[in-house]
Amino acid sequence: MTTPSTRADVVIRPYGPGQVPPLMDVVADIWADAHPELVDNPGAEALGLSAPALHRQISGHLKHQGFTLVVAYTTGTAVGFGYAFPCDAAYWFGADLVDQVPEGARTERLMGLCELAVRPPWQSQGIGSRLHAELLKAIAPSWSSLLALPSNHRGQDLYARLGYEYAGPYRNTPDGPEFDLLLLRVGTQPG
């Protein structure tokens, strides 16, 4: 493994759906490094929070028009990734929340941010913010939304710095973990 580099040494590359399958193991490895508390946790796999679940999730999302994956590289090594796609509010928020989010999030272009992960040695260097900015540039939404585990303090801190606000609790399945649904009105990010 290489050592952390300066921000200038980081290159962000975008990928479309047809370019993603060969990168699946790389992004799953980044995800696992960024979420050590979930690796080898049998309960996490049952809840869909594992590298194999990430493979299934990405494979299912590749069909969405506008799907974009961005990967951060330093000295040829992938150190972070994120992916998102434009989606409609009914799909993203579900029947229980769609009427509770702001009207603009229901009617204007919405980006569903599915994953954003950076290997620990490269965290707190602006890479997550740069990955996020590249996704916003590629998808050009009016709103962005994501799900974050309340226990993911580093992620929650990043999302707050990016301007995301809590919009309510969310569960993918009735017995699944409760996530925080976070919303961002694009163009209103902090300074």
C-alpha positions, 0 to 999 in steps of 0.5 A: 500500500502506498502512503497518503499523498498531497491533494495535488497528487489525487486524480479523479476519473469518471466511469459510465456503466459499461466501464464499471464491472472491471472496477467492482473488486477495487471499489469493494476493497475501498468500501471494506477499508473504509468500513472495517466495523462491517467487515467479517460481521455476520450481522452486517451481511444479513443487513446488506452492509458488506462487500458482496452486498455492494457488488449486488447493489452496484450491479442493480444500479447500473441500469439507471440512465446517467449512472456515474462512478468516480474513482480517486487515484494517487500514484496509480492506486485507487484510494476512494470512490463514489457513485450516484445516478439521477432518479425520481423522488418516488423511487428514491424516497419511497412511499413513506417519505416522498410526501415529507421531503421539500417540494423541490426534492420531489419535482426537480432533478434529483441525484441519489448518492449511493456510496462515497468511501475513502480509504482511512489513510487518505481521509480528511484530505478533501478527497471525499469532497472532490469525489462528491463535486465530480458527481454533482458536475457529472449529474447536474442535479438540483437536489442530492440525497443519500442514506447514512448510518447514524453511527457513521460519524466521519461520514456524517461530519463530511455530509454536514460540511457539504451542506446535507441536512437531516430529512428523516429516518429511512429503512430499505426493508422493514427489518433493515437498519435505520439510516438517516436520510440526508438532503442537499439543495445543490447550490446551497453548500457551505462556503 
